[in-house]
Amino acid sequence: MNQNDLSTMRHSAEHVLAEAMYHLYPGVKMAMGPATKEGFYGDFDLPEGVVLSTEDLPKIEEEMNKIIATRVPMTRKELSVAEARDLFKDNEYKQDWLNEIEARGEKVSVYWTGDSFVDLCRGPHVSYVSDIKAVKLLSVAGAYWHGDSKNKMLTRVYGTAFGSKQELQDYLTMLEEAKKRDHRKLGKEMDLFHFEPEYAPGSVFWHDKGYKIYRKLIEYMRKKQEKNGYIEVCTPAVMDRVLWETSGHWQKYGEHNYSGKTEDGRVFCIKPMNCPGGVLIYGQGIKSYRDLPLRMAEFGKVHRYEASGSLMGLMRVREFTQDDAHIFCTPEQMESECITTLKLILDIYKDFGFEDVKIYLSTRPEKRIGSDEIWDLSEKALANALKHNNYEFEINEGEGAFYGPKLEFILKDAIGREWQCGTIQMDMNLPERFDISYIGEDGQRHRPVMLHRALFGSIERFLGILIENYAGKLPLWLSPQQVLVAPITSEINDYAESVLQQLKDAGLSAQADLSNEKISYKIREHSLEKIPVIMVVGAKERENGTVTIRRIGSEKQETLPLKECIDMLVKEAQMPKI
């Protein structure tokens, strides 16, 4: 079943959910309910005194399956606004939707399920409810009407549907595996980070081990960028609001900015993105065409106010570090710079084990800045970079940034989930707005093209993806603690300490557990911390100058001479070749 057909079926399942809710909870009001990438949801205003929990989902699901078994048709009908207002006269949420439909001058359509249930909807839907082959309700949450905390809190019911029971079961198995891999759970077990919702919602408190991984990601990227001709800069965290007005970000995202007025009446922002700072650095001094392309990288920490309900561990935060870069080039260079950056991105993803990468070309949105001529040139450059190098891609119509089209890179992880990470954004508008230029071969001023580029996306989110992809069992080079030395008895502690010192002298991150616990306990406890290598040493190992190693996730043991083992691990712990 293709994605469009699946989306249609899921949207139809949401209508069946709404009808089931009407059967079970008289007086309930359906607010809205779309299909999503992985299923569907419905927002409901429940009758007074009714509270839903996950324990209620089997009952609702059973009612949905009764409706599906009736095999009744789903029929579309167009109405006048007046007829629709009368049909939904007791539902203020539908009246709200009708206001929007009327303002846009669109047709009003409804869908009937048999002749017993009707909902306001543009469709499309399946022909018969029996076309919904396998449905499952998953969870219950709260959601404000239109996502605005000033509005009433509604009850949101999440579900999914598939074209067969086997596909549904495969998906549910994947969800169970995803729970085990949840980076929030593993982050706690591995002592990597924590959050303080009361004092700093959406901000990460990095513990020593987590911050080691964070720093290694930056070190890796820094070396990769230096090898590929980037310079690195750092711009202020607090700057005048006028910069964001000039760039257009304030008009587009002003409500997500942190800002405040100083005593002299000026308004300053904690930077929500790094672009204007990069432009100001470019603007220092006269640039020649010989200076281009100029690849300017910045590990800039940015702050954006996200709604509390949308925050989710490392995946959605209010404070994060972007592996940002801004490439300034001539119009003639922009296609070749896209190609160079494309290759760099895909090469980096391979180093982290991501071979299956989708590329989307996101084109001009309805609300944008810049002329159609500039958008035509920008979209063509990105498309040519992909086509001329035989990269497969899909068009994501209307999903570009407000200042330019972009390429989006979607990674598939070990259990088949997709994650949107890196982007390349083509921008011919900010150089115009900030009036930056270079001197061409003809001695005249010319406008550069600006490419915005992030490969990890954000360090926080990429680290979260890595933790889940590897189920916490990070590659040796990326692990914050690489080796744990565990003596079988306290009589072997002196040898364990000697082994530990040699590991540290070789540059490996290692510790020793010299407690009086049994060796089975030590192995079990440190395996939960996802330490890649546990070295067990006893009287035999001390006598022979060997160690017995156990790899995480394996029951096998291997006994090696100490020096040979250290040499092997040092080689394995090297950062991927730059």
C-alpha positions in Angstrom: 0.0 0.0 0.0 1.5 3.4 -1.0 1.7 6.3 1.4 -1.3 8.2 -0.1 -3.6 5.1 0.2 -2.3 4.5 3.7 -2.9 8.1 4.7 -6.4 7.9 3.2 -7.2 4.7 5.3 -5.8 6.3 8.5 -7.9 9.4 8.0 -10.9 7.2 7.5 -10.0 5.3 10.7 -10.0 8.6 12.6 -13.7 9.1 11.4 -14.5 5.6 12.8 -12.8 6.6 16.0 -15.0 9.7 16.3 -18.1 7.6 15.7 -17.1 5.1 18.3 -16.5 8.0 20.8 -20.0 9.3 20.0 -21.5 5.8 20.7 -19.7 5.4 24.0 -19.7 8.9 25.4 -22.9 10.7 24.5 -22.4 14.5 24.5 -18.8 14.3 23.3 -17.7 16.8 20.7 -15.3 16.0 18.0 -12.9 19.0 17.4 -10.4 17.7 14.8 -8.5 14.7 13.7 -6.0 14.3 10.9 -3.9 11.4 9.6 -0.3 11.6 10.5 2.9 10.1 9.2 2.6 7.1 11.5 -1.2 6.9 12.1 -3.9 9.3 13.2 -5.4 11.1 16.2 -8.6 12.7 17.2 -9.1 15.7 19.6 -12.3 15.4 21.7 -14.1 17.7 24.2 -15.4 15.1 26.6 -18.7 15.4 28.6 -18.2 16.7 32.2 -16.9 14.1 34.5 -15.5 11.8 31.8 -11.7 11.3 31.9 -10.0 8.9 29.4 -7.0 6.8 30.1 -5.1 4.1 28.2 -7.3 1.5 30.1 -10.3 2.8 28.1 -8.6 2.3 24.7 -9.5 -1.5 24.3 -13.2 -0.7 24.8 -13.1 2.2 22.2 -11.1 0.0 19.8 -13.7 -2.8 20.1 -16.4 -0.3 19.2 -14.4 0.8 16.2 -14.1 -2.8 15.0 -17.9 -3.2 15.3 -18.4 -0.2 13.0 -15.8 -1.5 10.5 -17.6 -4.9 10.5 -20.8 -3.1 9.3 -19.1 -2.5 5.9 -21.1 0.7 5.3 -20.0 3.2 2.7 -18.2 6.5 3.4 -19.9 9.1 1.3 -18.9 12.6 0.4 -21.5 15.4 0.2 -21.1 19.2 -0.5 -23.1 21.7 1.5 -23.5 25.4 1.7 -21.9 27.1 4.7 -25.4 27.8 6.1 -26.4 24.1 5.8 -23.1 23.0 7.5 -23.6 25.5 10.3 -27.0 24.1 11.0 -25.8 20.5 10.8 -23.1 21.2 13.4 -25.0 23.8 15.4 -24.1 22.2 18.7 -20.3 22.0 18.0 -18.4 25.2 18.4 -15.2 23.6 17.1 -16.9 22.8 13.7 -18.2 26.4 13.7 -14.6 27.6 14.1 -13.5 25.4 11.2 -16.4 26.8 9.1 -15.3 30.3 9.8 -11.9 29.5 8.3 -13.4 27.6 5.3 -15.7 30.6 4.6 -12.8 33.1 4.9 -10.8 31.1 2.3 -13.8 30.8 0.0 -13.5 27.0 -0.1 -16.3 24.5 -0.7 -17.8 22.8 2.4 -17.8 19.0 2.3 -18.9 16.4 4.8 -18.4 12.6 4.9 -21.2 10.3 6.1 -20.3 6.9 7.6 -23.4 5.0 6.5 -26.3 7.2 7.6 -25.4 7.3 11.3 -22.4 9.5 11.5 -21.3 12.7 9.7 -18.2 14.9 10.1 -16.9 18.0 8.4 -14.0 17.0 6.2 -12.4 17.6 2.8 -11.3 13.9 2.5 -10.5 11.8 0.7 -11.7 8.6 2.4 -12.0 4.9 1.7 -15.1 3.8 -0.1 -16.3 1.4 2.7 -15.3 1.3 6.4 -14.4 -2.4 5.8 -11.4 -1.1 3.7 -9.8 -0.3 7.1 -7.9 -3.6 7.5 -6.1 -3.3 10.9 -6.5 -0.6 13.5 -5.0 0.0 16.9 -5.4 2.7 19.5 -2.1 3.6 21.2 -2.3 6.4 23.7 -4.2 9.3 25.3 -2.8 12.8 25.9 -4.0 16.4 26.4 -4.0 19.0 23.6 -5.0 22.6 23.5 -7.5 23.6 20.8 -5.3 25.0 17.9 -2.3 24.3 20.1 -2.9 27.5 22.0 -2.6 27.3 25.8 -5.2 30.1 26.1 -7.8 27.7 24.7 -9.5 24.7 26.3 -7.6 21.5 26.9 -9.0 18.7 24.8 -8.4 14.9 25.0 -6.3 13.5 22.2 -6.5 9.8 21.3 -3.7 8.5 19.1 -4.0 5.4 16.9 -2.7 3.8 13.8 -3.9 1.7 10.9 -2.3 -0.6 8.3 -3.2 -2.5 5.2 -2.8 -5.9 7.0 -2.7 -7.4 10.5 0.9 -8.5 9.9 2.0 -4.9 9.0 0.3 -3.7 12.2 2.0 -6.3 14.3 5.4 -5.5 12.8 4.8 -1.8 13.7 3.7 -2.7 17.3 6.9 -4.8 17.6 8.9 -1.9 16.4 7.2 0.4 19.0 8.1 -2.1 21.8 11.7 -2.1 20.6 11.7 1.7 20.5 10.6 1.9 24.1 13.7 -0.2 25.1 15.8 2.2 23.1 14.3 5.5 24.4 17.2 7.8 24.8 15.6 9.3 27.9 15.6 5.9 29.6 19.1 5.0 28.4 20.4 8.4 29.2 19.4 7.9 32.8 20.8 4.3 33.0 24.1 5.4 31.4 24.3 8.6 33.5 24.6 10.9 30.5 22.2 13.8 31.2 19.1 14.9 32.9 16.4 17.7 32.7 15.0 20.1 35.2 11.5 21.0 33.9 10.8 23.3 36.9 14.0 25.4 36.6 15.1 25.1 32.9 12.4 23.4 30.7 13.8 22.2 27.4 17.4 22.6 28.4 20.0 19.8 29.0 22.1 19.2 32.1 25.0 17.3 30.7 26.7 14.9 33.1 30.4 14.0 32.6 29.8 11.0 30.4 27.2 12.6 28.2 29.3 15.7 27.8 32.2 13.5 26.7 30.1 12.2 23.8 28.9 15.8 23.0 32.5 16.9 22.8 33.5 14.0 20.7 30.8 14.8 18.1 32.1 18.4 17.9 35.7 17.2 17.7 34.8 14.8 14.9 32.9 17.5 13.0 35.6 20.1 13.6 38.3 17.8 12.1 36.0 16.9 9.2 35.3 20.6 8.4 39.0 21.6 8.6 39.8 18.9 6.1 37.1 20.2 3.8 38.3 23.9 3.8 36.1 25.4 6.5 37.1 28.2 8.9 35.4 28.3 12.3 33.9 31.4 13.9 32.0 32.3 17.1 29.3 35.0 17.2 27.6 36.6 20.2 24.7 34.9 22.0 22.8 38.2 22.5 22.3 40.7 19.7 20.0 43.5 18.7 16.5 42.6 17.5 17.0 44.7 14.4 19.2 41.9 13.0 16.3 39.4 13.0 14.0 42.1 11.6 16.4 42.6 8.7 16.7 38.9 8.1 13.0 38.3 8.3 13.2 35.8 11.1 11.4 38.1 13.5 8.4 38.5 11.3 8.3 34.7 10.8 9.3 33.4 14.2 9.2 36.3 16.5 6.9 34.6 19.1 9.6 31.8 19.5 12.4 34.3 20.4 13.6 35.1 23.8 14.0 38.9 24.0 14.1 41.8 26.5 14.5 45.5 26.6 17.5 47.2 28.2 17.5 50.5 30.2 18.3 52.5 27.0 15.2 51.2 25.3 16.8 48.8 22.9 15.4 45.2 22.4 18.0 42.4 22.4 17.4 38.7 21.5 19.2 35.6 22.7 20.0 34.3 19.2 17.5 31.8 17.8 19.8 31.1 14.8 23.3 31.9 13.7 22.8 33.3 10.2 22.9 37.1 10.9 26.1 36.7 13.0 27.8 34.9 10.1 26.7 37.6 7.6 28.2 40.3 9.9 31.5 38.5 10.0 31.5 38.2 6.2 30.8 41.9 5.9 34.0 42.8 7.7 36.5 43.9 5.0 36.3 43.8 1.2 35.8 40.4 -0.3 37.1 39.4 -3.8 35.9 36.6 -6.0 39.3 35.0 -5.2 38.2 34.7 -1.6 35.1 32.6 -2.5 33.9 30.1 -1.7 34.2 31.1 2.0 33.0 28.2 4.2 32.3 29.5 7.6 31.4 27.1 10.4 30.1 27.8 13.9 29.0 25.5 16.7 26.5 28.1 17.8 24.2 27.6 20.8 20.7 28.9 20.0 17.5 29.4 22.0 14.0 29.0 20.8 10.8 29.0 22.8 9.0 25.8 22.0 5.6 25.0 23.6 5.9 22.9 26.8 3.8 20.1 25.3 6.2 19.7 22.3 9.4 19.2 24.4 10.7 15.7 24.2 14.1 14.8 25.7 17.0 15.6 23.4 14.8 15.5 20.3 12.9 18.7 21.0 14.6 21.3 23.3 14.7 25.1 23.8 18.4 25.4 23.9 20.6 23.5 21.5 23.9 23.6 19.6 23.9 23.6 15.8 26.8 22.3 13.8 26.1 25.3 11.6 27.9 26.6 8.5 27.4 29.4 6.1 29.0 29.1 2.7 29.4 32.3 0.7 30.0 31.8 -3.0 29.5 33.2 -6.5 26.4 32.3 -8.4 28.7 30.2 -10.7 29.9 28.2 -7.8 26.7 27.5 -6.0 25.9 24.2 -7.8 29.4 22.8 -7.2 29.3 23.9 -3.6 26.0 22.0 -3.2 27.6 18.9 -4.7 30.6 19.2 -2.4 28.4 19.6 0.7 26.1 16.8 -0.4 29.1 14.4 -0.6 30.4 15.6 2.8 27.0 15.0 4.5 26.6 11.5 3.1 30.2 10.6 4.0 29.6 11.7 7.6 26.4 9.7 7.9 28.2 6.6 6.8 30.8 7.1 9.6 27.9 6.8 12.0 26.4 3.7 10.4 23.6 5.4 8.4 23.7 4.0 4.9 20.1 4.4 4.0 19.5 8.1 3.5 16.5 9.8 1.8 16.9 13.2 0.2 14.0 15.7 -0.2 14.1 18.9 -2.2 11.8 21.3 -0.4 10.5 24.0 -2.7 9.1 27.5 -2.2 6.5 27.9 0.5 3.4 30.1 0.0 4.7 32.7 2.5 8.2 33.7 1.5 10.6 36.5 0.7 12.4 37.2 -2.6 11.4 37.2 -6.2 10.3 34.2 -8.3 13.4 34.7 -10.4 15.6 34.1 -7.4 13.6 31.1 -6.3 13.8 29.6 -9.8 17.6 29.9 -9.8 17.9 28.5 -6.3 15.7 25.5 -6.9 17.4 24.8 -10.2 20.8 24.8 -8.6 19.8 22.3 -5.9 18.0 20.1 -8.4 20.9 20.1 -10.8 23.4 19.2 -8.0 21.2 16.1 -7.3 20.5 15.1 -10.9 24.0 15.6 -12.3 25.4 13.2 -9.6 22.6 10.6 -9.9 21.2 11.2 -6.4 17.7 9.9 -6.0 15.4 12.5 -4.4 11.7 13.4 -3.9 10.1 16.8 -4.1 8.6 18.2 -0.9 6.3 20.8 -2.4 6.0 24.1 -0.5 8.2 23.0 2.5 11.3 25.2 1.8 12.5 27.9 4.3 10.9 31.3 3.9 14.1 32.6 2.4 15.1 29.8 0.1 14.7 26.1 -1.0 16.5 23.4 0.9 17.6 19.8 0.8 16.6 17.6 3.7 18.3 14.4 4.7 16.3 11.6 6.3 18.1 8.8 8.1 16.7 5.3 8.7 17.8 3.8 12.0 18.4 0.2 13.1 14.7 -0.5 13.6 13.4 1.2 10.5 12.4 4.6 12.0 13.2 7.7 10.0 14.8 10.9 11.4 15.1 14.3 9.6 18.7 15.5 10.3 20.9 17.6 8.0 19.8 20.4 5.6 21.4 22.4 2.8 19.5 25.7 2.3 20.1 27.9 -0.7 19.7 31.6 0.1 19.9 34.5 -2.3 17.8 36.7 -0.1 19.8 37.4 3.1 22.8 38.7 1.1 20.4 41.2 -0.5 18.8 42.2 2.8 22.2 42.7 4.5 23.7 44.3 1.4 26.9 42.1 1.4 29.0 41.8 -1.8 32.3 40.8 -3.3 34.4 42.3 -6.1 34.2 40.3 -9.3 36.8 39.9 -12.0 35.2 43.0 -13.7 36.1 45.1 -10.7 32.4 45.6 -9.9 30.4 44.7 -6.7 28.4 41.5 -7.0 26.0 39.8 -4.6 27.2 36.4 -3.2 25.0 33.4 -2.8 24.7 32.0 0.8 24.3 28.4 1.6 23.1 27.4 5.1 24.3 24.0 6.1 23.8 21.8 9.2 24.9 18.1 9.1 24.0 16.8 12.5 21.1 19.3 12.7 21.8 19.8 16.3 24.3 18.1 18.6 21.6 17.3 21.1 19.1 15.7 18.7 21.8 13.8 16.7 23.1 12.4 20.0 19.6 11.3 20.9 19.2 9.5 17.6 22.6 7.8 18.0 21.7 6.5 21.5 18.5 5.0 20.1 20.0 3.7 16.9 22.7 1.8 18.8 20.4 1.0 21.8 23.0 2.7 24.0 25.8 0.4 22.7 27.9 3.2 21.1 30.9 2.4 19.0 34.1 2.2 21.0 35.5 5.6 19.7 32.3 7.4 20.8 31.7 5.7 24.1 32.4 8.0 27.1 33.8 5.0 29.1 35.4 2.4 26.9 36.8 -0.2 29.3 35.9 -1.5 32.7 38.5 -3.6 34.6 36.8 -6.1 37.0 39.0 -8.2 39.3 37.4 -11.5 40.4 38.6 -11.0 44.0 40.1 -8.2 46.0 43.4 -10.2 46.0 43.7 -9.3 42.3 43.2 -5.5 42.8 46.9 -4.7 42.4 46.9 -6.4 38.9 43.6 -4.6 38.0 45.1 -1.3 38.9 48.2 -2.0 36.8 46.0 -3.0 33.9 43.9 0.2 34.4 47.0 2.4 34.3 48.3 0.9 31.1 44.9 1.4 29.5 44.9 5.1 30.5 48.5 5.5 29.3 47.4 4.2 25.9 44.7 6.9 25.8 41.7 4.7 26.5 38.9 5.9 28.8 38.8 3.2 31.5 37.9 2.6 35.1 38.2 -0.3 37.6 35.6 -1.8 39.9 37.6 -2.7 43.0 34.5 -3.3 45.1 33.9 -6.6 47.0 30.9 -7.5 44.9 30.8 -10.9 43.1 32.2 -10.8 39.5 28.7 -11.8 38.1 27.2 -8.7 39.8 29.9 -6.4 38.5 29.4 -7.7 34.9 25.6 -7.3 35.2 25.7 -3.8 36.7 28.3 -2.4 34.3 26.6 -3.9 31.3 23.5 -1.8 32.2 25.8 1.2 31.8 26.5 0.1 28.3 30.3 0.0 28.8 31.6 -1.6 25.5 34.4 -3.8 27.0 34.6 -5.4 30.4 38.1 -6.9 31.3 37.9 -9.6 33.8 41.1 -10.4 35.7 41.8 -13.2 38.1 44.8 -15.1 39.4 45.3 -16.9 36.1 45.3 -13.6 34.1 47.8 -12.1 36.6 50.1 -15.0 36.4 50.1 -15.1 32.5 49.9 -11.3 32.0 46.6 -11.6 30.2 43.0 -10.3 30.4 39.7 -11.9 29.6 37.4 -9.5 27.7 33.6 -9.6 27.3 32.0 -7.4 24.7 28.6 -5.8 25.5 25.8 -7.8 24.0 27.8 -11.0 23.8 28.2 -13.9 26.1 31.5 -14.9 24.6 34.8 -14.3 26.3 38.2 -14.0 24.9 41.5 -14.2 26.7 44.4 -12.2 25.2 47.9 -11.0 26.2 47.4 -7.6 27.8 49.6 -5.6 25.3 47.9 -7.3 22.3 44.5 -6.5 23.8 45.4 -2.8 24.4 46.8 -2.4 20.9 43.6 -3.9 19.5 41.4 -1.6 21.5 43.5 1.5 20.8 43.1 0.8 17.0 39.4 0.2 17.4 38.9 3.4 19.4 40.3 5.6 16.7 37.9 8.3 15.4 36.7 7.4 11.8 39.4 8.4 9.3 39.0 12.0 8.4 
